[in-house]
């Protein structure tokens, strides 16, 4: 039965059905077979319990922060500044992709928003400067994942809620791995473009005067990052309150640069609503599937089986890494995290 359920999940995902809907369908299929709780009551209670957490209010606020910065045009300025500073490296604008993704991740907290924002600005440069398209798009996709680790990460907020962990400590744990990943991505681009110089596209010439002048465009996102993360670590605000401060700061910056209009604000709110609805659908569906898995006894059985292997912590960590590497080829980060945390 469990094998059939996994096959059904892969089939649904393979049919391009949204992950949240696929998880929900799988949970609805298994619940009548294994759970003693009536379906309507199970859905109602889990929908409420999985959302009834004050810390989750930070999710739409961080998304709103990214939306305001995007609609106000800060992403384009930030990318332009990064291109002036990093385009001299082998790979040119691909380093700007990763650098801009790193900086935008430090403000929006969303890997999806990061990839979409930087990609909107960067993709037109592929043909303009003659880059190798697969490598260029790969740098965008890799850079987008940095939003999972670099504070203020939405994924770490949800992980903190699920495991009752301290979000500030999770943020502290994610900073060094996040920036280390960015450095490794850039090193990979350098190695690839040194081996194949034609992949690196045309060089962008910039004087030191232009580079220094562009620093003013990096100040707004850096200021927002310091406001949000600094207020958390200084003990002045909780993650939710810090997210609200970030939104307020972004609105002030947008007004300062005369980009704050009712139309821009409406688009930012609409984008926030869409992204939040998608994320919370995944949270609810994955929580429901997790409940059904517990009812089947699968969670306890897998935990006992793995514990019974008697592996050392090093081997256990390696197995977990390989497990997530394979599972990540099929599932989105949030759904994968929510459904596997009870086991891992």
N, C-alpha and C positions, 0 to 999 in steps of 0.2 A: 504493500500500500504506500509506504514512504517513497519507494523508488518511483511508483506511478505519479505521486504528487510532485516529485522533483522533475520528472519528465514533462508533466503538465506545465509547470512553471517555466521551464526552458522553451517549450512550444509557444506559450503565450508571449514571452519576451521576444522570441524569434519572429512572431507575427507583428512586431512593432507595437504591441499593446503597451501603454504606459506602465511603468513598473508598479506604481501604486495600485492601479486597477488590476494588474496581474496578481499581485500579492493578495488583494481583496478577494478576487475570484477563487484563488486557491484556499484561502481561509474559509470562505463560504461553502466550498465543496467538502472540506474536511470536518467542519464543525458539527454537522448533524450526525456524523459517523462516530465521533470520539468524545464530544463534549456533552455533559449532562445538563448544562445550562441552556435554556431556550435561546435560539438564534437572535431574536429581536432584543432580548435582555443582554446577551453577550455583546452585541454591537453597541447598544446604548451605553452600557457601563464602561466598556473599553474606550469608546469615543470620548467620554467625559474624563475618565481617569488619565488617559494619555495626553490630554490637553490642559488639565487642571493643575498647572504649575506656573508660578509667577515668572520663573526664569525664562520660560519659553516666549514671553513677551519681547525678549531681546531679539528674537528672530526677525519679525517684521520691521523692527527698528533698524537693525543692521542692514537689512535689504533696502529699506528706505534711504539710509545713508548712502549706499552705493548708487541708488537710482538718482538721487539729487546731484551727486558729483558727476554722474554720467550726463544727465540732462543739462547741467550747467556748463558743460564743455571742458571740465577739468581733465577728463581722460585724454582728449586730443592734445592738450598742452603738455600733459605729463609724458605722453608717448613721444612727442616732438623733442622734449628735453632729453629723454632717455636715448633717443636715436643720435643726438649730437654727442653725447658722452660715451656711448658704447659702440658706435658704428665702425670705429677704427679696428676693432677686433675681427679676426677671421670669422665670417658669418654675418657681419654687419648688423642689419636690423633684426635678425633673429635674437640677438642679445637684448635689443630693445624690447622685443616681445616678452622675454623672460623677466627683464628688469621692471617693465611696466606692470606685468602680472604680479610680481612680488609686492610692488608698492600699492597697487590697487587692492590686493588681497589684505593688506594691512589696514584698509579702510572699510571695505564692503563686507568682509567675512564670508563671502560666498564664492565657491569655485565656479559655479555656473555663471554668475554675474561677471566674474573676472574674465573668463574665457570669451564671453559674448562681447564685453566692452572692449577689450584689447583687440579682439578679432575684427570688430567693426572698423577700427582704425587701421589695422595692420594688413589685412588681406589684400586691399587694393595695391599694396606695394610689391606684391609678388612679381607681377609681369612688368611693372614699371622699372624695377631694378634687376630683373632677370634672376631671381632666386630659384633654387630647386624647390618645387612646390611641396613634395612630401615632407622634406626636412623642415621647411618653413612652417607648414601646418602642424607638424609634430612639436615644434617649439611653442606654438600657441597652445596646443592641447596639454603639453607638459606644464607650461606656466600656469594654466588654469587650475591645475590640481593643487597649487600652492595655497589656495584659499582654504583647503582642508586643515592645514597645520598652522599657518601664520595667524596670530591674533589680529582681530577678534573673529575667530572661526565659528561659524554657525554649527558646524559638525561637533566641535568640542563642547558647545553649550548643550546640545542634545545628549552627547556622551555623559556629560556631568549630571544631567537630569536622570539618565537611565541607571547610572552606577552610584548616584549620590556622592559624586566626587566634587572637589573644590574647583570651580571653573578658573579662578585666577592661577591656581597651581597647574592646571591643564594648559593654560595659555603660556605660562612660563616654560613648561616642558616642550611646547610646540615651536618656540621661537628658533632655537638653534637648529633642530632638524629641518625646519622650513627654509631657512637661509642656506643651510648646507645643501639641500636639494636644488635650490636655485643655482648655486655655484657648480654643482655637478652637471646640471642641464647645460649651463654655459660651456663647461669643459667639453662636454660631448659634442656641442656644435663646433667648437674650435678644432677638435680632433678630426671631425668629419670634413670640415672645410679646408683644413691643411692637407688632408689626404686627397680631396677633390676640390681644388680651388674654384672650379666653375660653379660649384653649388653656392658659393658665397655672395654672388651678385656683384653689382657695382658698388664701389666705395662712395660714401658720402663725405665730402670735404667740409670741415668746420674749423673755424679759428677758435682760439682760446677765449676771445672776447665773446663770441656767440655762445660758447658753452657756459661761461660765467653768467651771461645775461639770462640763459635759460633756467638757471637755478630758481628764479622767482616762481616758475611754474611747478616746481617740486615742493614748494613751501606749503601750499594748501593741504595736499594729502598727508604730508609729514606732520603738519600741525594737528590734523584730525586724529591721526594715529596716536600722537603724544597725548592728546586730550582724552581719548577713549581709554587706552591702555594705562596711561599715567594715572588717571583718576581711580582706576581699579587697584593698581599696586600701591598707590598712596593711601588707600583705605578710605577715600572720599566718596566712593560710589560703588554700588553693586554692578555686575555686568549689565543688568537691565537699565539701571540708571545711567551708566556710562554710554550705553547705546543711545539713550534719549539725548544725552549731552552731545553726542556725535552728530545726531540729526540736527539739533539746534545749531551747532557750529557750522554744518554744511549749508544750512539755510542762510545763516549770516554771511558766509563767504559768497554764496550765490547772489545775495542782495548787494554785497559790496562790489561785485563784478558786474552788477546790473543784468544778471541773468535770471533773476527770480520773477517769474510771471505766473499768472493763474493757469495758463495753458501748460507751462512746464511743471507746475506743482500737480496739476491733474494727471499728467502723463506719469509722473513719478509715483503717485498714489496708485494708479491703475497697475503699473508694473509691479509695485510692491504687493498688491492684492493677488495678482496672478502667481507670482513666485511663492508667496506664503501659502496660498491654497495648494499648490503643487507639493510643497514640502510637507505640510500638515496631512495631506492625503496619504503620502508615503508613511508618515509616522503612525497614523491611525491604522492603515492597512497592515503594516509590518507588526504593530503591537497586537493586532487581532490574530495574525498568523502565528506570532510567538505564543499567544495564549492557547491556540489550538495545538501547537507542537508540544506544549507542556501537558495538555490533556491527553495526548497520545502516549506520553511517557518517553518520547524521543529525546527530549532534552536530558533527562536523568540517565537514560540508557547510554547516550553518547558520552556524557561526562564520566560515568563509571567505566566505560570501555577505555577511554583515553587515560584515565587515572590508573587503570589496571595495567597499562603497558610498562609502567615503572621507568619512564624515560627521564633523563636529566633535564634541568631547566633549559640548557642550550639546545638540545634536540627538540624539546617541546616548542621553543620559540621558533625554530626553523620550520617545524610543521605548521605552526600558525601562519607564518609568513607565506609559505607555499599555498596554504589553504586560501588565504585572502587573495593571493595573486591569481589563482585560478577562478575563484568566485567573482573577483572583480571584473573578469572578462564578460560576465553575464548580468551582473546586478549593479545598480547605482549605489553610491557610497552609503547614503542614509539607510536605505532598506537593508543592505548587507550588514551594517553595523547593528541595527535594531534586532534583526532576526538571529544574529550569531552571538551577541554579547552574553545571553544566559548560558551558552555552552562554553564559550572561550573564557 
